[in-house]
Each structure stands twice: as C-alpha cells, then as structure tokens.
Amino acid sequence: MGSQEVTDWQGKNVTVAGLGVSGIPAAKVLHGLGAVVTVVNDGDDERARAQAAELEALGITVRLGDGATLPEGTELIVTAPGWKPDKPLFAAAAEAGVPVWGDVELAWRLRGPDAAPWLAVTGTNGKTTTVQMLASILKAAGLRTAAVGNIGVSLLDAVLGEEQYDVLAVELSSYQLHWAPSLRAHSAAVLNLAPDHLDWHGSMEAYAADKGRIYEGNRVACVYNVADKATEDLVREADVEEGCRAIGFTLGAPGPSQLGVVEGILVDRAFVENRQKNAQELAEVSDVNPPAPHNIANALAAAALARAFGVPAQAVRDGLRAFEPDAHRIAHVADVDGVAYVDDSKATNTHAAEASLAAYESIVWIAGGLAKGATFDELVAKSAQRLRGVVLIGADRALIREALTRHAPEVPVVDLERTDTGAMLAAVQEARGLAHTGDTVLLAPACASMDMFANYNKRGDAFAEAVRELDAVDG
C-alpha cells in the first residue's frame, strides 16, 4: 500500500479505530470515497451511542464495546492517535499483514498532486504556540495558510476542503507521528524532548524515535533546539533529501546556520547570504508575546520554519506582533494586593511547568493533578530557590510533596485534600496567605487535570474565577 497505490477506495474494507475528534471525520471521508467502513470503539456509553447513530444513518457499521477484534476482511486500519500501539487490535493487524495509518497519514495520502507543502512542528511543549506563531508569520507574508493538525482546522478538512492553501502549519503529536510512516514535510522542527506520555510509548527511546520521524524526508530544513542535544541527535539520525540543512535555534548569540538573540533582537544567521559574516535582524524580543524565555524559543523556531519557506524578515516581525497567545498559557489574570496571579493550566507536564516557573523570580506555586507516570525531583530541584510556598491539589500531589521534602525542605507546603468544586478557591486563598508583595501566584500544575476537572481549560477557568472572587472581596 504505497502512497500512490490507493487511488480507488471503492469497496475497500477499512476499519476506523475509535470514535472521536479524528475517527468520525475519517469514517465520513472514507465512506464518501466509496470504502466499506466499520468503526470499532472500546467505549459503549451514551455519547458513543449518539455518535454511532449519526454514522449508522450514513450506512457506516459501528461496533461499540469491542475495540479488540479485527473485523473480518479488513484491508486497512485508520486509528485515532490516542490508541496505544500495544492494543490487541494492532497485534491482530500485524499478524494479518494489515497496515495501520493514523489520521495524519490518511490526510497525507489523500492530498492532491498540487497540495500545499507542510511545515511541521513537534516537541513535548510549545507545539501549539509555535504553530500559531508560524501561521501568523505566514499570513503576514501574504500566504494562504492555516494552523492544523492537533489544533484548529482538521487536517482532513484542510487537505480535502474547498479552500486552497499555499502552505500549512502543522502541529503533530508523538502519537500522530507514530502512525504516519510516509509523511514527508517541507521543513520540520522538534522544539524539545522531555519525558511525557511514557505510559503510551513504553520508553523514552520509543517516544524520541516517534518525535524524530518528523524529520524523515525533509526537503529544506530540519530545525532543532541548540539547548536540547536530543533534538540535534534526531536530526543526525534522520534520512533527509539531498541539500536539506540542519538549522539550530538558541536563546544565545547564533552561530552560522542558527537563529538566536543578540542584545534583545531576534537574528537569523541561517537564511542569509554569506552566513559566516552576515546576520539578518528579524524582530525584537519585545515583539514576542509573552517574552518569557521558552516563548522566545518558540518564536525562533517558528521564524526558522518561515524563513526556510522563503518568508521575508519583515513578515516575521509583523507576524509575531500580530500573534495572540491562547488562554491558559501564562495568562496574567489579575494583581491583588501587589501579588500577580498567573494561569498556566496548560502546563500539564513537568517540562512545561519548569519553563513556566523559570519565568518568575518569587513564586507561590499551585501544583498537582494526574502525574501520568512523571517524577518531580528534577523540576523541584531546579525551581527550589524561586519558591516562596507551594499549594498542592489533586490525586498525585504526594509525589510532588515528596520531591519538595527532598529538594526544598524549607519551603512551606499546604496540602489540600479537597477534590470538590470549591477546591480551587481554597487553593487560591491558601496561596494568597503565603504570598508577599511582588510575588507571583502561579498555577502551573505539572500534571493533567482529569482527576478534578474536565480538562486544563476548566481548571484554568476555575483558577481565574477564584482570583476574581479574591479581587471582589478586596475591592
């Protein structure tokens, strides 16, 4: 089943694994192309039944509560990215010689001959922000583009829709890359690598290898993080097209073939004539919103991909100025009694929390939730001297408390056992009691939210609401 072999989907037996954000559009698209589609799903709840009814009305077969058995006659599986590689369904597929594609692979294979090239971004943290910055820069250059993949427009819609694009800014998770063997980007970036989703991949090596697939077959540039050697190693291991270049980004002064920062200015020494001697100014650090160190790194990665696509320097500056960050990403909620309250609920792992904690001098840290197999020693050891106090919430808070005992024994810790809806208000009130004028109360949980909240957005909303209550009492 090479990239050009499936031109006729008529009558092809395709099994779609998983209802949900990617499964339902994939099933509809394949059905529309004439494939005989069966959707299998582990869950059999009310929501799944409603989704199944919608698909069955179109003539698609749905099997709820049975995601383990390979349907008879299956010629291809298209899986939702979250399904783990060790699922019985995939073992059965391997035994039967049935290929498994993810939604990204399906979109890649369904592109037309004149399809827009992909500028792709992965990494443990910063993906969404970087892709949105990149789309903003590309738009400022007058190009027709969209931020797609893990965010925004669905990739299938972008590839098959009416709208014509010049280039796509594509966010890819390690899950999506795992199931996208034939993807070949114009240029790609791995922003950073830290332990995450190890419960899914099985090991750090497997996780890194999946991230590294983004570089396979790149044509123009493989963008890596100079401060994170693991990303450069992935470039070295990648099999790229002749003439493709390794381009580094750094918060320090850039060497040749790098983008970096000199005296508050983002500069390019990669996409210029005579890069041994010349540098091109792209933007000022103050053009980056917010100008926290990890976000400047995101801006440099976005700029590198845009420059690889031939975008002029001015568009980089204009695009960064026009960019508005998403909610719950280092969002300043309010100042109460000279203390800043900042919502970074999106910091769902230790690496993201570390970047967030590094942005402030004196912090009362609200942390905890579902650890997803993470450990907290390194995070606490690196951040200890910035901590004024810590308020712990959520299911796995004991893991963070133990790390604090080992690496920051003098920092006061409030351990909140409550998990009801009022827990966040209690956490914010406790944090207020620990904070002094000039401090930052920072929600950067380093954990997932699903033990107490529907998602990280709801957790961030609860924090903002609690801060507003403090403010109202004050005012």
C-alpha positions as CSV (number, residue, x, y, z in Angstrom):
1,M,0.0,0.0,0.0
2,G,2.5,2.7,-1.2
3,S,1.5,6.3,-1.3
4,Q,0.1,6.1,-4.8
5,E,-1.5,2.7,-4.7
6,V,-4.8,3.6,-3.1
7,T,-6.4,5.7,-5.8
8,D,-9.6,3.6,-5.8
9,W,-11.3,3.3,-2.4
10,Q,-14.4,1.8,-3.9
11,G,-15.4,-1.3,-2.0
12,K,-12.2,-1.2,0.1
13,N,-12.7,-2.7,3.6
14,V,-11.4,-0.1,6.1
15,T,-11.7,-0.3,9.9
16,V,-11.6,3.0,11.8
17,A,-10.4,2.6,15.4
18,G,-12.0,5.0,17.8
19,L,-14.9,7.4,17.6
20,G,-13.9,10.9,18.5
21,V,-12.2,14.0,17.1
22,S,-10.3,12.2,14.3
23,G,-12.3,9.0,14.0
24,I,-15.6,10.4,13.0
25,P,-14.3,12.7,10.2
26,A,-12.0,9.8,8.9
27,A,-15.0,7.5,8.8
28,K,-17.1,10.0,6.9
29,V,-14.4,10.8,4.4
30,L,-13.6,7.2,3.7
31,H,-17.3,6.4,3.3
32,G,-17.6,9.3,0.9
33,L,-14.8,7.9,-1.2
34,G,-16.7,4.6,-1.5
35,A,-14.9,2.5,1.1
36,V,-16.8,-0.1,3.2
37,V,-16.2,1.4,6.7
38,T,-16.5,-0.3,10.0
39,V,-15.9,1.8,13.2
40,V,-14.8,-0.1,16.3
41,N,-14.8,1.6,19.7
42,D,-13.9,0.4,23.2
43,G,-16.5,2.5,25.0
44,D,-20.2,2.0,24.8
45,D,-21.6,5.0,26.7
46,E,-24.4,7.4,25.9
47,R,-22.2,9.7,23.9
48,A,-20.7,6.9,21.9
49,R,-24.2,5.6,21.1
50,A,-25.2,9.0,19.8
51,Q,-22.1,9.3,17.6
52,A,-22.7,5.7,16.4
53,A,-26.3,6.5,15.4
54,E,-25.1,9.5,13.4
55,L,-22.6,7.3,11.4
56,E,-25.0,4.4,11.0
57,A,-27.5,6.8,9.4
58,L,-25.0,7.3,6.7
59,G,-24.6,3.5,6.2
60,I,-21.4,3.0,8.3
61,T,-21.2,0.0,10.5
62,V,-20.3,0.7,14.2
63,R,-19.2,-1.8,16.8
64,L,-19.3,-0.4,20.3
65,G,-17.6,-2.0,23.3
66,D,-15.4,-4.1,21.1
67,G,-12.2,-2.4,20.0
68,A,-10.0,-5.5,20.3
69,T,-11.2,-7.8,17.5
70,L,-10.1,-7.2,13.9
71,P,-13.3,-7.1,11.7
72,E,-13.4,-9.8,9.0
73,G,-11.9,-8.8,5.7
74,T,-10.2,-5.6,7.0
75,E,-7.6,-4.3,4.4
76,L,-6.6,-1.2,6.3
77,I,-6.9,0.3,9.8
78,V,-7.2,4.0,10.3
79,T,-6.6,4.7,14.0
80,A,-7.3,7.6,16.4
81,P,-3.9,8.9,17.6
82,G,-4.5,8.1,21.2
83,W,-4.8,4.3,20.8
84,K,-1.7,2.7,22.2
85,P,0.5,0.6,19.9
86,D,0.2,-2.4,22.2
87,K,-3.5,-2.8,21.7
88,P,-4.7,-6.3,20.7
89,L,-6.3,-4.9,17.6
90,F,-2.9,-3.8,16.2
91,A,-1.3,-7.2,17.1
92,A,-4.1,-8.9,15.1
93,A,-3.5,-6.4,12.2
94,A,0.3,-7.2,12.2
95,E,-0.4,-10.9,12.1
96,A,-2.9,-10.5,9.2
97,G,-0.5,-8.1,7.4
98,V,-3.0,-5.2,7.6
99,P,-1.4,-1.7,7.5
100,V,-2.3,0.8,10.3
101,W,-2.5,4.5,9.4
102,G,-3.3,7.5,11.7
103,D,-5.5,10.4,10.7
104,V,-2.3,12.3,9.7
105,E,-1.2,9.5,7.4
106,L,-4.6,9.4,5.8
107,A,-4.6,13.1,5.2
108,W,-1.1,12.9,3.7
109,R,-2.1,10.1,1.3
110,L,-5.3,11.9,0.3
111,R,-3.6,15.2,-0.7
112,G,-4.0,16.2,-4.3
113,P,-0.9,16.4,-6.7
114,D,-0.7,20.2,-6.2
115,A,-1.2,20.1,-2.5
116,A,0.3,22.8,-0.2
117,P,3.6,21.8,1.4
118,W,3.6,21.1,5.2
119,L,5.8,23.0,7.8
120,A,5.6,20.6,10.7
121,V,6.2,21.1,14.5
122,T,6.5,18.6,17.3
123,G,8.1,18.6,20.8
124,T,7.0,17.9,24.3
125,N,5.9,21.6,24.9
126,G,5.2,24.7,22.9
127,K,3.9,23.0,19.8
128,T,0.5,24.8,19.6
129,T,2.0,28.3,20.3
130,T,4.8,27.7,17.8
131,V,2.4,26.6,15.1
132,Q,0.1,29.5,15.7
133,M,3.1,31.9,15.6
134,L,4.2,30.3,12.4
135,A,0.7,30.7,10.8
136,S,0.7,34.3,11.9
137,I,4.1,34.9,10.2
138,L,3.0,33.1,7.0
139,K,-0.2,35.2,6.9
140,A,1.8,38.4,7.4
141,A,3.8,37.4,4.3
142,G,0.6,37.3,2.3
143,L,0.4,33.5,2.1
144,R,-2.8,31.5,2.4
145,T,-2.3,29.2,5.4
146,A,-3.9,27.6,8.4
147,A,-2.8,26.1,11.7
148,V,-3.8,22.5,11.5
149,G,-3.1,19.0,13.0
150,N,-3.5,18.8,16.7
151,I,-5.3,22.2,16.7
152,G,-7.5,24.4,14.6
153,V,-8.8,23.1,11.3
154,S,-8.8,19.3,11.0
155,L,-6.1,18.1,8.7
156,L,-8.6,16.1,6.6
157,D,-10.7,19.3,6.1
158,A,-7.6,21.3,5.1
159,V,-6.5,18.7,2.6
160,L,-9.9,17.9,1.1
161,G,-11.8,21.2,1.6
162,E,-12.6,23.8,-1.0
163,E,-10.1,26.3,0.3
164,Q,-6.7,26.5,-1.5
165,Y,-3.6,26.9,0.7
166,D,-0.1,27.9,-0.2
167,V,1.4,26.2,2.8
168,L,0.1,24.5,6.0
169,A,1.5,25.0,9.6
170,V,1.0,21.5,11.1
171,E,1.2,20.6,14.8
172,L,1.9,16.9,15.2
173,S,1.9,14.9,18.5
174,S,4.2,11.9,19.1
175,Y,1.1,9.7,18.8
176,Q,0.3,11.1,15.3
177,L,3.9,10.7,14.1
178,H,3.9,7.1,15.3
179,W,1.1,6.3,12.9
180,A,2.4,8.4,9.9
181,P,5.1,6.4,8.2
182,S,5.0,8.1,4.8
183,L,4.7,11.8,5.9
184,R,7.4,14.0,4.3
185,A,7.4,17.7,5.4
186,H,9.0,20.6,3.5
187,S,10.7,21.5,6.8
188,A,10.1,20.5,10.4
189,A,11.1,21.3,14.0
190,V,11.4,19.3,17.2
191,L,11.2,22.0,19.9
192,N,12.3,20.0,22.9
193,L,12.2,16.5,24.3
194,A,11.3,15.7,27.9
195,P,9.7,12.5,29.4
196,D,6.0,12.6,28.6
197,H,3.4,10.1,27.6
198,L,5.8,7.3,28.5
199,D,2.8,5.3,29.6
200,W,1.8,5.3,25.9
201,H,5.1,4.9,24.1
202,G,6.6,2.4,26.7
203,S,10.0,4.1,26.9
204,M,11.8,7.4,26.4
205,E,13.7,5.9,23.4
206,A,10.4,4.9,21.7
207,Y,9.0,8.4,22.4
208,A,12.1,10.2,21.0
209,A,12.1,7.9,17.9
210,D,8.4,8.8,17.2
211,K,9.2,12.5,17.5
212,G,12.2,12.1,15.2
213,R,10.0,10.7,12.4
214,I,9.0,14.3,11.7
215,Y,12.5,14.9,10.1
216,E,12.2,11.9,7.7
217,G,12.4,13.1,4.1
218,N,12.6,16.8,4.9
219,R,13.5,18.9,1.8
220,V,14.8,22.2,3.1
221,A,15.4,22.5,6.9
222,C,15.4,20.3,10.0
223,V,15.1,22.8,12.8
224,Y,16.4,21.8,16.2
225,N,17.0,23.3,19.7
226,V,20.6,24.0,20.4
227,A,20.0,23.8,24.2
228,D,18.5,20.3,23.8
229,K,21.0,18.0,22.4
230,A,18.5,15.2,22.0
231,T,16.8,17.2,19.2
232,E,20.1,17.6,17.3
233,D,20.7,13.9,17.7
234,L,17.4,13.2,16.0
235,V,18.4,15.4,13.0
236,R,21.6,13.4,12.7
237,E,19.7,10.1,12.6
238,A,17.1,11.3,10.1
239,D,17.2,10.3,6.4
240,V,16.6,13.6,4.6
241,E,16.6,14.8,1.0
242,E,19.9,16.0,-0.6
243,G,20.6,19.6,0.3
244,C,18.3,19.7,3.4
245,R,20.0,21.7,6.2
246,A,20.2,21.4,10.0
247,I,19.1,24.8,11.5
248,G,19.5,25.5,15.2
249,F,17.7,28.0,17.4
250,T,19.2,29.3,20.6
251,L,18.5,32.0,23.2
252,G,22.1,32.9,23.0
253,A,24.0,34.5,20.1
254,P,23.6,32.4,17.0
255,G,26.5,30.7,15.1
256,P,26.3,30.2,11.3
257,S,23.1,28.2,10.3
258,Q,21.4,29.3,13.5
259,L,18.8,31.8,14.7
260,G,19.3,33.4,18.1
261,V,19.2,36.5,20.2
262,V,21.7,39.4,20.3
263,E,21.1,42.4,22.6
264,G,17.3,42.0,22.7
265,I,17.0,41.3,18.9
266,L,16.0,38.0,17.2
267,V,18.6,37.4,14.4
268,D,18.9,35.0,11.6
269,R,22.4,33.6,10.6
270,A,20.9,30.7,8.6
271,F,18.9,32.1,5.7
272,V,21.2,34.9,4.7
273,E,23.9,35.4,2.1
274,N,27.3,34.6,3.5
275,R,26.2,33.4,6.9
276,Q,29.7,33.3,8.2
277,K,29.8,37.1,8.3
278,N,26.2,38.3,8.0
279,A,23.1,38.3,10.2
280,Q,19.6,39.5,9.5
281,E,17.5,41.2,12.2
282,L,14.0,39.7,12.4
283,A,12.3,41.2,15.4
284,E,12.8,42.5,18.9
285,V,12.3,40.3,21.9
286,S,9.5,42.8,22.9
287,D,7.6,41.8,19.8
288,V,7.1,38.3,21.3
289,N,4.0,37.9,23.5
290,P,4.7,37.0,26.3
291,P,8.5,37.5,26.2
292,A,9.2,34.6,28.6
293,P,12.4,32.6,27.7
294,H,10.6,29.5,26.4
295,N,8.3,31.6,24.4
296,I,11.2,33.4,22.7
297,A,12.5,29.9,21.8
298,N,9.0,29.1,20.3
299,A,9.2,32.4,18.2
300,L,12.7,31.5,16.9
301,A,11.6,28.0,15.9
302,A,8.5,29.5,14.1
303,A,10.8,32.1,12.4
304,A,13.2,29.4,11.3
305,L,10.4,27.4,9.6
306,A,9.0,30.5,8.0
307,R,12.5,31.6,6.7
308,A,13.0,28.1,5.4
309,F,9.9,28.6,3.3
310,G,11.3,31.9,2.0
311,V,9.4,34.4,4.1
312,P,10.9,37.9,4.3
313,A,12.3,39.3,7.6
314,Q,9.6,41.9,8.0
315,A,6.8,39.3,7.9
316,V,8.5,37.6,10.9
317,R,8.2,40.8,12.9
318,D,4.7,41.6,11.7
319,G,3.5,38.0,12.4
320,L,5.0,37.9,15.9
321,R,3.4,41.3,16.7
322,A,0.0,40.1,15.5
323,F,0.1,36.8,17.4
324,E,-2.3,36.4,20.4
325,P,-1.4,33.6,22.8
326,D,-4.1,31.1,23.7
327,A,-5.9,31.1,27.1
328,H,-4.4,29.3,30.0
329,R,-0.8,29.8,28.7
330,I,1.0,32.0,31.2
331,A,-2.1,34.2,31.2
332,H,-2.0,37.1,33.7
333,V,-5.3,37.0,35.5
334,A,-5.1,39.9,37.9
335,D,-3.0,41.7,40.5
336,V,-4.4,41.6,44.0
337,D,-2.6,43.4,46.9
338,G,0.6,43.7,44.9
339,V,0.7,40.0,44.0
340,A,0.3,38.8,40.4
341,Y,-1.9,35.8,39.7
342,V,-0.9,33.8,36.6
343,D,-2.8,30.9,34.9
344,D,-0.6,28.4,33.2
345,S,-3.1,25.5,33.5
346,K,-1.7,24.3,30.1
347,A,1.5,23.2,31.9
348,T,0.3,19.6,32.2
349,N,3.8,18.0,32.5
350,T,7.0,18.8,34.4
351,H,8.8,20.2,31.4
352,A,6.1,22.8,30.7
353,A,5.9,23.7,34.4
354,E,9.7,24.1,34.5
355,A,9.6,26.6,31.7
356,S,6.7,28.5,33.5
357,L,8.5,28.6,36.9
358,A,11.7,29.9,35.2
359,A,9.8,33.0,34.1
360,Y,9.3,34.4,37.6
361,E,11.6,35.3,40.5
362,S,9.5,34.6,43.6
363,I,6.6,32.2,43.3
364,V,3.8,30.7,45.3
365,W,3.2,27.6,43.2
366,I,-0.1,25.8,42.8
367,A,0.6,22.3,41.5
368,G,-0.8,18.7,41.3
369,G,-3.3,16.5,39.5
370,L,-2.6,13.3,37.5
371,A,1.1,12.7,37.1
372,K,0.9,10.3,34.1
373,G,3.9,8.4,35.3
374,A,6.1,11.5,35.7
375,T,8.6,12.1,38.5
376,F,9.2,15.6,40.1
377,D,12.7,15.6,41.6
378,E,14.4,17.4,38.7
379,L,11.6,20.0,38.4
380,V,11.7,20.8,42.2
381,A,15.5,20.8,42.4
382,K,15.7,23.3,39.5
383,S,13.0,25.6,40.8
384,A,13.5,25.4,44.6
385,Q,15.2,28.8,45.0
386,R,12.3,30.5,43.3
387,L,9.6,29.1,45.6
388,R,8.1,31.2,48.3
389,G,5.5,28.5,49.1
390,V,3.5,25.6,47.5
391,V,-0.1,24.7,47.5
392,L,-0.8,21.1,46.4
393,I,-4.0,19.8,44.9
394,G,-5.2,16.6,43.1
395,A,-4.7,12.9,43.0
396,D,-0.9,12.6,42.8
397,R,0.0,15.5,45.0
398,A,2.0,13.3,47.3
399,L,4.6,12.7,44.6
400,I,5.3,16.4,44.4
401,R,5.3,16.7,48.2
402,E,7.9,14.0,48.5
403,A,10.1,15.8,45.9
404,L,9.7,19.1,47.9
405,T,10.7,17.3,51.1
406,R,13.9,16.1,49.4
407,H,14.9,19.2,47.5
408,A,13.2,22.2,49.1
409,P,12.6,21.2,52.7
410,E,12.4,24.8,53.9
411,V,9.6,25.8,51.6
412,P,6.2,25.9,53.3
413,V,3.7,23.5,51.7
414,V,-0.1,23.4,52.1
415,D,-1.5,20.0,51.1
416,L,-5.2,20.3,50.1
417,E,-7.1,17.0,50.3
418,R,-10.3,18.5,48.9
419,T,-11.3,17.5,45.3
420,D,-14.7,19.1,45.2
421,T,-15.5,22.1,43.0
422,G,-14.5,24.6,45.8
423,A,-11.0,23.1,46.0
424,M,-9.5,25.7,43.6
425,L,-10.9,28.6,45.5
426,A,-9.4,27.1,48.7
427,A,-6.1,26.7,46.9
428,V,-6.0,30.3,45.7
429,Q,-6.9,31.5,49.3
430,E,-4.1,29.4,50.7
431,A,-1.7,30.8,48.1
432,R,-2.7,34.3,48.9
433,G,-1.8,33.7,52.6
434,L,1.7,32.5,51.6
435,A,2.4,35.3,49.1
436,H,4.2,38.6,49.7
437,T,4.1,41.9,47.7
438,G,5.9,41.4,44.4
439,D,5.4,37.6,44.3
440,T,3.6,35.7,41.6
441,V,0.9,33.1,42.4
442,L,1.4,30.6,39.6
443,L,-1.0,27.8,38.6
444,A,1.5,25.5,36.7
445,P,0.3,22.1,37.8
446,A,2.9,19.9,36.1
447,C,0.1,17.3,35.9
448,A,-3.0,16.5,33.9
449,S,-6.4,17.8,35.1
450,M,-8.8,15.0,34.6
451,D,-8.8,13.9,38.3
452,M,-10.7,17.1,39.3
453,F,-11.6,18.9,36.0
454,A,-12.9,18.0,32.6
455,N,-9.7,19.4,31.0
456,Y,-7.0,22.0,31.6
457,N,-9.2,24.8,30.3
458,K,-11.8,24.2,33.0
459,R,-9.0,24.1,35.6
460,G,-7.7,27.4,34.4
461,D,-11.2,28.9,34.4
462,A,-11.7,27.7,38.0
463,F,-8.4,29.4,38.9
464,A,-9.3,32.7,37.2
465,E,-12.8,32.6,38.8
466,A,-11.2,32.1,42.3
467,V,-8.8,35.0,41.7
468,R,-11.7,37.2,40.7
469,E,-13.5,36.3,43.9
470,L,-10.4,37.4,45.9
471,D,-10.4,40.7,43.9
472,A,-14.1,41.3,44.6
473,V,-13.6,40.8,48.3
474,D,-10.7,43.2,48.1
475,G,-12.4,45.8,46.0
